[in-house]
Amino acid sequence: MNVDMLIPKLLSLLLLWVTIVRGFIPPAPGQQKSQGHPKAPVSRPVLVPPSELVLSATEVPSEASKAGSAGTLKAMQKFAEKYCEITDTYFCSDLEIAATVVKGLAKHKDEYGAPLCPCRHYEDKAAEVSIAYWNCPCVPMRERKECHCMLFLTPDNPFVGKEQKLPDDVLAKVQV
Ligand code: SF4
């Protein structure tokens, strides 16, 4: 190997060393380094227990959209019942918890076009909807049957009930 060939060889070995040892590949101009999972939520969500599903002062809606329009509410009720069936999950033994969550989903569907999980706090609900990670059924539910709202409970859950149907009167009783 002559000197003319040695210099490019050494340069390429040096570049390889930098890449392997430091794990660093400079981003192309204008290209940003990844900030994690592409579908990760834009804000760090904060768990809100179903019993505390309340409207914030900044989003007091009209009476019509307060708990989802009648059609949306019915659609969410049917969705929840069907989803229980196909995933072998059940509503909580306290059906009012399921009813509260379903009403929260319907409200988000009416206001943002998708049933964003109602049991979390979001900095920007519209942005979260577009990411779709927390659109019901959320990714944790679809991947691991984990529903922190306690809407869909597996048979081994200590709070599980026996119902896969959500009665209209229970739905009508709860307020969100
Ligand atoms: S499945 Fe996910 S999005 Fe739907 S209610 Fe449960 S936790 Fe919320």
Backbone and ligand atoms as CSV (ligand in chain L), in Angstrom:
chain,resi,resn,atom,element,x,y,z
A,1,MET,N,N,0.857,-1.195,0.000
A,1,MET,CA,C,0.000,0.000,0.000
A,1,MET,C,C,0.890,1.241,0.000
A,2,ASN,N,N,0.680,2.153,-0.932
A,2,ASN,CA,C,1.513,3.354,-0.947
A,2,ASN,C,C,0.879,4.458,-0.089
A,3,VAL,N,N,1.622,5.555,0.080
A,3,VAL,CA,C,1.191,6.635,0.972
A,3,VAL,C,C,-0.112,7.258,0.490
A,4,ASP,N,N,-0.282,7.375,-0.832
A,4,ASP,CA,C,-1.513,7.980,-1.372
A,4,ASP,C,C,-2.752,7.180,-0.971
A,5,MET,N,N,-2.589,5.870,-0.874
A,5,MET,CA,C,-3.735,5.038,-0.485
A,5,MET,C,C,-3.903,4.997,1.033
A,6,LEU,N,N,-2.798,5.212,1.757
A,6,LEU,CA,C,-2.835,5.081,3.216
A,6,LEU,C,C,-3.663,6.191,3.888
A,7,ILE,N,N,-3.525,7.415,3.380
A,7,ILE,CA,C,-4.207,8.541,4.036
A,7,ILE,C,C,-5.735,8.374,3.993
A,8,PRO,N,N,-6.346,8.112,2.823
A,8,PRO,CA,C,-7.810,7.887,2.847
A,8,PRO,C,C,-8.211,6.709,3.710
A,9,LYS,N,N,-7.349,5.669,3.737
A,9,LYS,CA,C,-7.653,4.492,4.560
A,9,LYS,C,C,-7.687,4.880,6.040
A,10,LEU,N,N,-6.667,5.661,6.458
A,10,LEU,CA,C,-6.606,6.082,7.857
A,10,LEU,C,C,-7.796,6.981,8.212
A,11,LEU,N,N,-8.144,7.855,7.276
A,11,LEU,CA,C,-9.274,8.744,7.536
A,11,LEU,C,C,-10.568,7.953,7.709
A,12,SER,N,N,-10.755,6.947,6.870
A,12,SER,CA,C,-11.985,6.160,6.992
A,12,SER,C,C,-11.978,5.344,8.274
A,13,LEU,N,N,-10.769,4.850,8.682
A,13,LEU,CA,C,-10.688,4.120,9.963
A,13,LEU,C,C,-10.979,5.049,11.138
A,14,LEU,N,N,-10.502,6.285,11.056
A,14,LEU,CA,C,-10.745,7.250,12.123
A,14,LEU,C,C,-12.240,7.548,12.241
A,15,LEU,N,N,-12.882,7.703,11.098
A,15,LEU,CA,C,-14.329,7.972,11.093
A,15,LEU,C,C,-15.097,6.795,11.684
A,16,LEU,N,N,-14.656,5.584,11.346
A,16,LEU,CA,C,-15.293,4.375,11.868
A,16,LEU,C,C,-15.145,4.312,13.379
A,17,TRP,N,N,-13.941,4.693,13.874
A,17,TRP,CA,C,-13.688,4.661,15.316
A,17,TRP,C,C,-14.595,5.655,16.050
A,18,VAL,N,N,-14.690,6.856,15.484
A,18,VAL,CA,C,-15.541,7.877,16.111
A,18,VAL,C,C,-16.983,7.386,16.170
A,19,THR,N,N,-17.412,6.752,15.077
A,19,THR,CA,C,-18.803,6.274,15.014
A,19,THR,C,C,-19.067,5.181,16.031
A,20,ILE,N,N,-18.112,4.220,16.119
A,20,ILE,CA,C,-18.336,3.064,17.004
A,20,ILE,C,C,-18.120,3.431,18.467
A,21,VAL,N,N,-16.969,4.055,18.763
A,21,VAL,CA,C,-16.613,4.297,20.159
A,21,VAL,C,C,-17.498,5.354,20.799
A,22,ARG,N,N,-17.823,6.399,20.076
A,22,ARG,CA,C,-18.595,7.491,20.669
A,22,ARG,C,C,-20.069,7.401,20.334
A,23,GLY,N,N,-20.400,6.489,19.437
A,23,GLY,CA,C,-21.806,6.346,19.071
A,23,GLY,C,C,-22.393,7.629,18.533
A,24,PHE,N,N,-21.575,8.371,17.810
A,24,PHE,CA,C,-22.018,9.688,17.381
A,24,PHE,C,C,-21.942,9.817,15.874
A,25,ILE,N,N,-23.038,10.078,15.269
A,25,ILE,CA,C,-23.048,10.398,13.856
A,25,ILE,C,C,-23.657,11.777,13.735
A,26,PRO,N,N,-22.899,12.751,13.276
A,26,PRO,CA,C,-23.440,14.110,13.235
A,26,PRO,C,C,-24.694,14.177,12.387
A,27,PRO,N,N,-25.720,14.869,12.836
A,27,PRO,CA,C,-26.935,14.972,12.042
A,27,PRO,C,C,-26.689,15.791,10.782
A,28,ALA,N,N,-27.418,15.452,9.756
A,28,ALA,CA,C,-27.315,16.223,8.530
A,28,ALA,C,C,-27.819,17.630,8.799
A,29,PRO,N,N,-27.298,18.619,8.048
A,29,PRO,CA,C,-27.762,19.991,8.281
A,29,PRO,C,C,-29.274,20.072,8.207
A,30,GLY,N,N,-29.869,20.719,9.216
A,30,GLY,CA,C,-31.322,20.892,9.238
A,30,GLY,C,C,-32.066,19.703,9.803
A,31,GLN,N,N,-31.314,18.585,10.098
A,31,GLN,CA,C,-31.986,17.386,10.618
A,31,GLN,C,C,-31.876,17.364,12.126
A,32,GLN,N,N,-33.011,17.204,12.839
A,32,GLN,CA,C,-32.992,17.192,14.295
A,32,GLN,C,C,-32.823,15.785,14.812
A,33,LYS,N,N,-32.125,15.672,15.952
A,33,LYS,CA,C,-31.977,14.370,16.574
A,33,LYS,C,C,-33.324,13.902,17.093
A,34,SER,N,N,-33.611,12.569,17.008
A,34,SER,CA,C,-34.884,12.035,17.463
A,34,SER,C,C,-35.079,12.273,18.951
A,35,GLN,N,N,-36.312,12.569,19.358
A,35,GLN,CA,C,-36.616,12.816,20.768
A,35,GLN,C,C,-37.298,11.603,21.394
A,36,GLY,N,N,-37.145,10.412,20.847
A,36,GLY,CA,C,-37.760,9.237,21.445
A,36,GLY,C,C,-38.750,8.596,20.499
A,37,HIS,N,N,-39.669,7.820,21.067
A,37,HIS,CA,C,-40.662,7.114,20.266
A,37,HIS,C,C,-41.458,8.106,19.439
A,38,PRO,N,N,-41.591,7.840,18.125
A,38,PRO,CA,C,-42.288,8.811,17.282
A,38,PRO,C,C,-43.733,9.022,17.676
A,39,LYS,N,N,-44.316,8.021,18.378
A,39,LYS,CA,C,-45.713,8.180,18.760
A,39,LYS,C,C,-45.856,8.559,20.221
A,40,ALA,N,N,-44.736,8.898,20.859
A,40,ALA,CA,C,-44.820,9.262,22.264
A,40,ALA,C,C,-45.628,10.535,22.414
A,41,PRO,N,N,-46.373,10.669,23.519
A,41,PRO,CA,C,-47.175,11.859,23.692
A,41,PRO,C,C,-46.318,13.109,23.764
A,42,VAL,N,N,-46.864,14.243,23.330
A,42,VAL,CA,C,-46.093,15.475,23.327
A,42,VAL,C,C,-45.883,16.022,24.732
A,43,SER,N,N,-46.747,15.680,25.642
A,43,SER,CA,C,-46.564,16.160,27.001
A,43,SER,C,C,-46.544,14.960,27.935
A,44,ARG,N,N,-45.901,15.149,29.081
A,44,ARG,CA,C,-45.878,14.066,30.054
A,44,ARG,C,C,-47.259,13.971,30.680
A,45,PRO,N,N,-47.973,12.865,30.452
A,45,PRO,CA,C,-49.334,12.790,30.976
A,45,PRO,C,C,-49.369,12.582,32.476
A,46,VAL,N,N,-50.391,13.102,33.076
A,46,VAL,CA,C,-50.589,12.947,34.516
A,46,VAL,C,C,-51.883,12.178,34.710
A,47,LEU,N,N,-51.797,11.098,35.462
A,47,LEU,CA,C,-52.971,10.261,35.667
A,47,LEU,C,C,-54.028,10.992,36.475
A,48,VAL,N,N,-55.247,10.982,35.979
A,48,VAL,CA,C,-56.373,11.562,36.703
A,48,VAL,C,C,-57.346,10.431,36.996
A,49,PRO,N,N,-57.571,10.091,38.268
A,49,PRO,CA,C,-58.487,8.993,38.573
A,49,PRO,C,C,-59.864,9.259,37.986
A,50,PRO,N,N,-60.563,8.211,37.521
A,50,PRO,CA,C,-61.894,8.396,36.945
A,50,PRO,C,C,-62.832,9.161,37.865
A,51,SER,N,N,-62.688,8.942,39.170
A,51,SER,CA,C,-63.591,9.617,40.099
A,51,SER,C,C,-63.377,11.124,40.097
A,52,GLU,N,N,-62.267,11.569,39.537
A,52,GLU,CA,C,-61.993,13.009,39.522
A,52,GLU,C,C,-62.095,13.576,38.117
A,53,LEU,N,N,-62.856,12.900,37.260
A,53,LEU,CA,C,-63.047,13.418,35.910
A,53,LEU,C,C,-63.869,14.686,35.978
A,54,VAL,N,N,-63.212,15.788,35.960
A,54,VAL,CA,C,-63.918,17.065,36.042
A,54,VAL,C,C,-63.462,17.955,34.903
A,55,LEU,N,N,-64.279,18.907,34.583
A,55,LEU,CA,C,-63.933,19.846,33.531
A,55,LEU,C,C,-63.086,20.953,34.124
A,56,SER,N,N,-62.058,21.354,33.396
A,56,SER,CA,C,-61.273,22.461,33.907
A,56,SER,C,C,-62.020,23.764,33.619
A,57,ALA,N,N,-61.658,24.792,34.346
A,57,ALA,CA,C,-62.368,26.065,34.212
A,57,ALA,C,C,-62.228,26.645,32.808
A,58,THR,N,N,-61.173,26.283,32.109
A,58,THR,CA,C,-60.922,26.877,30.790
A,58,THR,C,C,-61.664,26.149,29.683
A,59,GLU,N,N,-62.313,25.042,29.998
A,59,GLU,CA,C,-62.987,24.304,28.929
A,59,GLU,C,C,-64.427,23.957,29.277
A,60,VAL,N,N,-65.121,24.912,29.844
A,60,VAL,CA,C,-66.529,24.689,30.143
A,60,VAL,C,C,-67.299,24.698,28.827
A,61,PRO,N,N,-67.834,23.572,28.398
A,61,PRO,CA,C,-68.501,23.498,27.109
A,61,PRO,C,C,-69.978,23.859,27.204
A,62,SER,N,N,-70.615,23.900,26.065
A,62,SER,CA,C,-72.050,24.129,26.045
A,62,SER,C,C,-72.731,22.884,26.616
A,63,GLU,N,N,-73.988,23.022,26.992
A,63,GLU,CA,C,-74.729,21.870,27.527
A,63,GLU,C,C,-74.748,20.722,26.524
A,64,ALA,N,N,-74.839,21.060,25.233
A,64,ALA,CA,C,-74.942,20.020,24.208
A,64,ALA,C,C,-73.721,19.121,24.169
A,65,SER,N,N,-72.528,19.687,24.389
A,65,SER,CA,C,-71.326,18.869,24.276
A,65,SER,C,C,-70.787,18.437,25.626
A,66,LYS,N,N,-71.526,18.782,26.683
A,66,LYS,CA,C,-71.016,18.538,28.032
A,66,LYS,C,C,-70.613,17.075,28.243
A,67,ALA,N,N,-71.388,16.151,27.837
A,67,ALA,CA,C,-71.029,14.740,28.026
A,67,ALA,C,C,-71.129,13.995,26.712
A,68,GLY,N,N,-70.871,14.687,25.622
A,68,GLY,CA,C,-70.963,14.059,24.313
A,68,GLY,C,C,-72.385,14.160,23.793
A,69,SER,N,N,-72.536,14.379,22.500
A,69,SER,CA,C,-73.883,14.429,21.937
A,69,SER,C,C,-74.489,13.035,22.062
A,70,ALA,N,N,-75.815,12.949,21.963
A,70,ALA,CA,C,-76.494,11.668,22.182
A,70,ALA,C,C,-75.968,10.590,21.241
A,71,GLY,N,N,-75.770,10.952,19.962
A,71,GLY,CA,C,-75.279,9.967,18.987
A,71,GLY,C,C,-73.873,9.494,19.309
A,72,THR,N,N,-73.021,10.423,19.696
A,72,THR,CA,C,-71.639,10.052,20.022
A,72,THR,C,C,-71.606,9.196,21.275
A,73,LEU,N,N,-72.421,9.580,22.238
A,73,LEU,CA,C,-72.455,8.819,23.497
A,73,LEU,C,C,-72.895,7.380,23.233
A,74,LYS,N,N,-73.900,7.225,22.411
A,74,LYS,CA,C,-74.383,5.879,22.084
A,74,LYS,C,C,-73.282,5.096,21.353
A,75,ALA,N,N,-72.603,5.764,20.437
A,75,ALA,CA,C,-71.523,5.107,19.681
A,75,ALA,C,C,-70.406,4.653,20.621
A,76,MET,N,N,-70.063,5.490,21.600
A,76,MET,CA,C,-69.003,5.138,22.550
A,76,MET,C,C,-69.438,3.994,23.465
A,77,GLN,N,N,-70.719,4.026,23.837
A,77,GLN,CA,C,-71.266,2.939,24.665
A,77,GLN,C,C,-71.157,1.612,23.907
A,78,LYS,N,N,-71.571,1.630,22.644
A,78,LYS,CA,C,-71.531,0.405,21.837
A,78,LYS,C,C,-70.091,-0.048,21.594
A,79,PHE,N,N,-69.220,0.937,21.351
A,79,PHE,CA,C,-67.804,0.608,21.152
A,79,PHE,C,C,-67.246,-0.094,22.399
A,80,ALA,N,N,-67.519,0.483,23.581
A,80,ALA,CA,C,-66.972,-0.080,24.824
A,80,ALA,C,C,-67.493,-1.505,25.042
A,81,GLU,N,N,-68.776,-1.702,24.780
A,81,GLU,CA,C,-69.357,-3.037,24.969
A,81,GLU,C,C,-68.731,-4.042,23.992
A,82,LYS,N,N,-68.586,-3.631,22.754
A,82,LYS,CA,C,-68.024,-4.531,21.741
A,82,LYS,C,C,-66.552,-4.826,22.030
A,83,TYR,N,N,-65.856,-3.790,22.488
A,83,TYR,CA,C,-64.421,-3.966,22.742
A,83,TYR,C,C,-64.195,-4.918,23.925
A,84,CYS,N,N,-65.058,-4.843,24.927
A,84,CYS,CA,C,-65.000,-5.807,26.038
A,84,CYS,C,C,-65.109,-7.222,25.477
A,85,GLU,N,N,-66.089,-7.370,24.613
A,85,GLU,CA,C,-66.379,-8.694,24.055
A,85,GLU,C,C,-65.180,-9.269,23.292
A,86,ILE,N,N,-64.607,-8.464,22.423
A,86,ILE,CA,C,-63.535,-9.013,21.565
A,86,ILE,C,C,-62.204,-9.139,22.287
A,87,THR,N,N,-62.047,-8.459,23.433
A,87,THR,CA,C,-60.772,-8.555,24.149
A,87,THR,C,C,-60.889,-9.394,25.423
A,88,ASP,N,N,-62.071,-9.961,25.655
A,88,ASP,CA,C,-62.310,-10.730,26.871
A,88,ASP,C,C,-61.996,-9.896,28.113
A,89,THR,N,N,-62.523,-8.694,28.113
A,89,THR,CA,C,-62.394,-7.840,29.291
A,89,THR,C,C,-63.802,-7.481,29.769
A,90,TYR,N,N,-63.870,-6.916,30.983
A,90,TYR,CA,C,-65.171,-6.617,31.615
A,90,TYR,C,C,-65.112,-5.231,32.236
A,91,PHE,N,N,-66.303,-4.658,32.426
A,91,PHE,CA,C,-66.356,-3.375,33.102
A,91,PHE,C,C,-66.077,-3.585,34.585
A,92,CYS,N,N,-65.757,-2.472,35.228
A,92,CYS,CA,C,-65.499,-2.485,36.662
A,92,CYS,C,C,-66.775,-2.914,37.413
A,93,SER,N,N,-66.597,-3.500,38.584
A,93,SER,CA,C,-67.775,-3.912,39.363
A,93,SER,C,C,-68.638,-2.686,39.710
A,94,ASP,N,N,-68.044,-1.535,39.800
A,94,ASP,CA,C,-68.797,-0.291,39.953
A,94,ASP,C,C,-69.023,0.275,38.542
A,95,LEU,N,N,-70.192,0.025,37.998
A,95,LEU,CA,C,-70.468,0.400,36.607
A,95,LEU,C,C,-70.438,1.915,36.375
A,96,GLU,N,N,-70.570,2.676,37.457
A,96,GLU,CA,C,-70.527,4.135,37.280
A,96,GLU,C,C,-69.139,4.593,36.829
A,97,ILE,N,N,-68.128,3.816,37.180
A,97,ILE,CA,C,-66.778,4.161,36.712
A,97,ILE,C,C,-66.722,4.019,35.195
A,98,ALA,N,N,-67.228,2.904,34.697
A,98,ALA,CA,C,-67.248,2.688,33.240
A,98,ALA,C,C,-68.077,3.766,32.542
A,99,ALA,N,N,-69.228,4.094,33.142
A,99,ALA,CA,C,-70.109,5.098,32.531
A,99,ALA,C,C,-69.424,6.467,32.482
A,100,THR,N,N,-68.703,6.797,33.541
A,100,THR,CA,C,-68.002,8.090,33.583
A,100,THR,C,C,-66.928,8.160,32.500
A,101,VAL,N,N,-66.195,7.064,32.337
A,101,VAL,CA,C,-65.133,7.043,31.326
A,101,VAL,C,C,-65.739,7.140,29.919
A,102,VAL,N,N,-66.821,6.402,29.690
A,102,VAL,CA,C,-67.469,6.433,28.366
A,102,VAL,C,C,-67.966,7.841,28.055
A,103,LYS,N,N,-68.518,8.507,29.044
A,103,LYS,CA,C,-68.965,9.887,28.810
A,103,LYS,C,C,-67.784,10.812,28.523
A,104,GLY,N,N,-66.690,10.580,29.204
A,104,GLY,CA,C,-65.482,11.381,28.942
A,104,GLY,C,C,-64.958,11.152,27.537
A,105,LEU,N,N,-65.001,9.910,27.087
A,105,LEU,CA,C,-64.556,9.587,25.716
A,105,LEU,C,C,-65.452,10.281,24.690
A,106,ALA,N,N,-66.769,10.234,24.945
A,106,ALA,CA,C,-67.719,10.846,24.010
A,106,ALA,C,C,-67.513,12.359,23.935
A,107,LYS,N,N,-67.233,12.938,25.071
A,107,LYS,CA,C,-67.003,14.391,25.119
A,107,LYS,C,C,-65.780,14.762,24.274
A,108,HIS,N,N,-64.723,13.995,24.433
A,108,HIS,CA,C,-63.518,14.268,23.640
A,108,HIS,C,C,-63.760,14.016,22.154
A,109,LYS,N,N,-64.537,12.992,21.863
A,109,LYS,CA,C,-64.844,12.702,20.450
A,109,LYS,C,C,-65.588,13.884,19.828
A,110,ASP,N,N,-66.528,14.439,20.570
A,110,ASP,CA,C,-67.276,15.587,20.051
A,110,ASP,C,C,-66.388,16.822,19.906
A,111,GLU,N,N,-65.533,17.027,20.871
A,111,GLU,CA,C,-64.753,18.270,20.873
A,111,GLU,C,C,-63.491,18.208,20.026
A,112,TYR,N,N,-62.884,17.014,19.921
A,112,TYR,CA,C,-61.587,16.923,19.219
A,112,TYR,C,C,-61.587,15.940,18.067
A,113,GLY,N,N,-62.722,15.278,17.845
A,113,GLY,CA,C,-62.812,14.368,16.700
A,113,GLY,C,C,-62.292,12.975,16.972
A,114,ALA,N,N,-61.793,12.717,18.179
A,114,ALA,CA,C,-61.304,11.372,18.520
A,114,ALA,C,C,-61.516,11.139,20.016
A,115,PRO,N,N,-61.743,9.885,20.394
A,115,PRO,CA,C,-61.990,9.593,21.814
A,115,PRO,C,C,-60.685,9.542,22.613
A,116,LEU,N,N,-60.118,10.695,22.828
A,116,LEU,CA,C,-58.891,10.810,23.621
A,116,LEU,C,C,-59.168,10.333,25.049
A,117,CYS,N,N,-58.240,9.570,25.598
A,117,CYS,CA,C,-58.436,9.039,26.955
A,117,CYS,C,C,-58.779,10.173,27.933
A,118,PRO,N,N,-59.873,10.043,28.674
A,118,PRO,CA,C,-60.285,11.135,29.566
A,118,PRO,C,C,-59.621,11.089,30.944
A,119,CYS,N,N,-58.784,10.112,31.181
A,119,CYS,CA,C,-58.217,9.937,32.524
A,119,CYS,C,C,-56.819,10.536,32.657
A,120,ARG,N,N,-56.442,11.377,31.729
A,120,ARG,CA,C,-55.116,11.967,31.779
A,120,ARG,C,C,-55.211,13.468,31.586
A,121,HIS,N,N,-54.166,14.157,32.028
A,121,HIS,CA,C,-54.093,15.589,31.782
A,121,HIS,C,C,-53.179,15.820,30.579
A,122,TYR,N,N,-53.570,16.703,29.698
A,122,TYR,CA,C,-52.766,17.002,28.507
A,122,TYR,C,C,-52.540,18.505,28.420
A,123,GLU,N,N,-51.349,18.855,27.987
A,123,GLU,CA,C,-51.066,20.279,27.737
A,123,GLU,C,C,-51.817,20.737,26.494
A,124,ASP,N,N,-51.889,19.851,25.497
A,124,ASP,CA,C,-52.486,20.223,24.220
A,124,ASP,C,C,-53.291,19.024,23.693
A,125,LYS,N,N,-54.581,19.043,23.906
A,125,LYS,CA,C,-55.410,17.893,23.547
A,125,LYS,C,C,-55.436,17.660,22.039
A,126,ALA,N,N,-55.500,18.722,21.265
A,126,ALA,CA,C,-55.543,18.559,19.797
A,126,ALA,C,C,-54.272,17.872,19.304
A,127,ALA,N,N,-53.128,18.245,19.870
A,127,ALA,CA,C,-51.854,17.621,19.464
A,127,ALA,C,C,-51.840,16.152,19.860
A,128,GLU,N,N,-52.346,15.845,21.036
A,128,GLU,CA,C,-52.382,14.451,21.493
A,128,GLU,C,C,-53.265,13.605,20.587
A,129,VAL,N,N,-54.387,14.172,20.169
A,129,VAL,CA,C,-55.290,13.448,19.275
A,129,VAL,C,C,-54.574,13.106,17.968
A,130,SER,N,N,-53.794,14.049,17.445
A,130,SER,CA,C,-53.124,13.794,16.169
A,130,SER,C,C,-52.038,12.732,16.317
A,131,ILE,N,N,-51.453,12.609,17.486
A,131,ILE,CA,C,-50.434,11.567,17.712
A,131,ILE,C,C,-51.094,10.193,17.836
A,132,ALA,N,N,-52.299,10.182,18.407
A,132,ALA,CA,C,-53.149,8.979,18.476
A,132,ALA,C,C,-52.730,7.950,19.536
A,133,TYR,N,N,-51.668,8.209,20.274
A,133,TYR,CA,C,-51.209,7.233,21.273
A,133,TYR,C,C,-52.279,6.992,22.341
A,134,TRP,N,N,-52.939,8.079,22.774
A,134,TRP,CA,C,-53.950,7.972,23.832
A,134,TRP,C,C,-55.367,8.003,23.301
A,135,ASN,N,N,-55.553,7.802,22.004
A,135,ASN,CA,C,-56.917,7.664,21.485
A,135,ASN,C,C,-57.402,6.260,21.828
A,136,CYS,N,N,-58.589,6.169,22.380
A,136,CYS,CA,C,-59.103,4.887,22.869
A,136,CYS,C,C,-59.503,3.945,21.725
A,137,PRO,N,N,-59.100,2.698,21.752
A,137,PRO,CA,C,-58.256,2.059,22.753
A,137,PRO,C,C,-56.795,2.473,22.565
A,138,CYS,N,N,-56.201,2.924,23.641
A,138,CYS,CA,C,-54.844,3.459,23.581
A,138,CYS,C,C,-53.827,2.340,23.318
A,139,VAL,N,N,-52.586,2.750,23.075
A,139,VAL,CA,C,-51.540,1.771,22.773
A,139,VAL,C,C,-51.315,0.782,23.930
A,140,PRO,N,N,-51.228,1.242,25.209
A,140,PRO,CA,C,-51.056,0.270,26.297
A,140,PRO,C,C,-52.179,-0.770,26.346
A,141,MET,N,N,-53.399,-0.345,26.032
A,141,MET,CA,C,-54.516,-1.297,26.027
A,141,MET,C,C,-54.369,-2.266,24.860
A,142,ARG,N,N,-54.081,-1.735,23.694
A,142,ARG,CA,C,-53.987,-2.606,22.511
A,142,ARG,C,C,-52.817,-3.571,22.621
A,143,GLU,N,N,-51.726,-3.114,23.222
A,143,GLU,CA,C,-50.539,-3.975,23.282
A,143,GLU,C,C,-50.528,-4.900,24.488
A,144,ARG,N,N,-51.020,-4.392,25.661
A,144,ARG,CA,C,-50.851,-5.176,26.898
A,144,ARG,C,C,-52.125,-5.294,27.726
A,145,LYS,N,N,-53.256,-4.871,27.171
A,145,LYS,CA,C,-54.518,-4.881,27.913
A,145,LYS,C,C,-54.398,-4.106,29.224
A,146,GLU,N,N,-53.741,-2.952,29.153
A,146,GLU,CA,C,-53.614,-2.093,30.329
A,146,GLU,C,C,-54.506,-0.868,30.138
A,147,CYS,N,N,-55.562,-0.803,30.925
A,147,CYS,CA,C,-56.476,0.348,30.865
A,147,CYS,C,C,-56.458,1.011,32.233
A,148,HIS,N,N,-55.734,2.116,32.343
A,148,HIS,CA,C,-55.622,2.764,33.654
A,148,HIS,C,C,-56.914,3.467,34.049
A,149,CYS,N,N,-57.860,3.627,33.096
A,149,CYS,CA,C,-59.171,4.212,33.416
A,149,CYS,C,C,-60.073,3.190,34.103
A,150,MET,N,N,-59.666,1.942,34.091
A,150,MET,CA,C,-60.470,0.843,34.612
A,150,MET,C,C,-61.769,0.675,33.823
A,151,LEU,N,N,-61.705,0.971,32.526
A,151,LEU,CA,C,-62.872,0.725,31.672
A,151,LEU,C,C,-62.868,-0.728,31.209
A,152,PHE,N,N,-61.711,-1.196,30.782
A,152,PHE,CA,C,-61.586,-2.575,30.296
A,152,PHE,C,C,-60.690,-3.356,31.262
A,153,LEU,N,N,-61.295,-4.227,32.038
A,153,LEU,CA,C,-60.521,-4.965,33.048
A,153,LEU,C,C,-60.436,-6.445,32.687
A,154,THR,N,N,-59.261,-6.993,32.856
A,154,THR,CA,C,-59.079,-8.422,32.608
A,154,THR,C,C,-59.685,-9.212,33.779
A,155,PRO,N,N,-60.047,-10.456,33.536
A,155,PRO,CA,C,-60.731,-11.239,34.577
A,155,PRO,C,C,-59.951,-11.363,35.883
A,156,ASP,N,N,-58.634,-11.216,35.833
A,156,ASP,CA,C,-57.848,-11.359,37.068
A,156,ASP,C,C,-57.717,-10.043,37.840
A,157,ASN,N,N,-58.307,-8.987,37.349
A,157,ASN,CA,C,-58.211,-7.703,38.044
A,157,ASN,C,C,-59.112,-7.719,39.293
A,158,PRO,N,N,-58.599,-7.260,40.446
A,158,PRO,CA,C,-59.414,-7.320,41.674
A,158,PRO,C,C,-60.681,-6.461,41.616
A,159,PHE,N,N,-60.756,-5.519,40.684
A,159,PHE,CA,C,-61.933,-4.642,40.595
A,159,PHE,C,C,-62.893,-5.046,39.481
A,160,VAL,N,N,-62.597,-6.174,38.843
A,160,VAL,CA,C,-63.410,-6.554,37.679
A,160,VAL,C,C,-64.830,-6.934,38.095
A,161,GLY,N,N,-65.788,-6.573,37.235
A,161,GLY,CA,C,-67.168,-6.999,37.437
A,161,GLY,C,C,-67.495,-8.128,36.484
A,162,LYS,N,N,-68.814,-8.319,36.259
A,162,LYS,CA,C,-69.222,-9.422,35.386
A,162,LYS,C,C,-69.842,-8.915,34.098
A,163,GLU,N,N,-69.929,-7.606,33.953
A,163,GLU,CA,C,-70.690,-7.030,32.840
A,163,GLU,C,C,-69.831,-6.635,31.646
A,164,GLN,N,N,-70.384,-6.915,30.474
A,164,GLN,CA,C,-69.821,-6.389,29.232
A,164,GLN,C,C,-70.854,-5.476,28.560
A,165,LYS,N,N,-71.917,-5.216,29.284
A,165,LYS,CA,C,-72.948,-4.299,28.814
A,165,LYS,C,C,-73.037,-3.150,29.807
A,166,LEU,N,N,-73.239,-1.961,29.257
A,166,LEU,CA,C,-73.345,-0.785,30.101
A,166,LEU,C,C,-74.774,-0.247,30.021
A,167,PRO,N,N,-75.567,-0.443,31.071
A,167,PRO,CA,C,-76.978,-0.052,31.016
A,167,PRO,C,C,-77.163,1.451,30.789
A,168,ASP,N,N,-78.198,1.791,30.020
A,168,ASP,CA,C,-78.502,3.194,29.720
A,168,ASP,C,C,-78.736,4.013,30.990
A,169,ASP,N,N,-79.425,3.395,31.968
A,169,ASP,CA,C,-79.747,4.183,33.165
A,169,ASP,C,C,-78.498,4.548,33.970
A,170,VAL,N,N,-77.498,3.675,33.953
A,170,VAL,CA,C,-76.254,4.000,34.665
A,170,VAL,C,C,-75.539,5.132,33.921
A,171,LEU,N,N,-75.555,5.026,32.605
A,171,LEU,CA,C,-74.917,6.049,31.772
A,171,LEU,C,C,-75.585,7.411,31.983
A,172,ALA,N,N,-76.914,7.379,32.094
A,172,ALA,CA,C,-77.644,8.636,32.244
A,172,ALA,C,C,-77.403,9.263,33.616
A,173,LYS,N,N,-77.091,8.408,34.587
A,173,LYS,CA,C,-76.961,8.885,35.976
A,173,LYS,C,C,-75.681,9.689,36.215
A,174,VAL,N,N,-74.581,9.303,35.561
A,174,VAL,CA,C,-73.303,9.925,35.903
A,174,VAL,C,C,-73.115,11.273,35.214
A,175,GLN,N,N,-72.395,12.131,35.889
A,175,GLN,CA,C,-72.067,13.463,35.366
A,175,GLN,C,C,-70.573,13.546,35.125
A,176,VAL,N,N,-70.165,14.220,34.054
A,176,VAL,CA,C,-68.727,14.485,33.883
A,176,VAL,C,C,-68.514,15.987,33.791
L,1,SF4,S1,S,-58.247,1.867,26.860
L,1,SF4,FE1,FE,-56.734,3.471,27.187
L,1,SF4,S2,S,-57.679,5.278,26.281
L,1,SF4,FE2,FE,-59.325,3.806,26.566
L,1,SF4,S3,S,-60.183,4.329,28.532
L,1,SF4,FE3,FE,-58.628,2.737,28.879
L,1,SF4,S4,S,-56.758,3.864,29.374
L,1,SF4,FE4,FE,-58.195,5.327,28.451
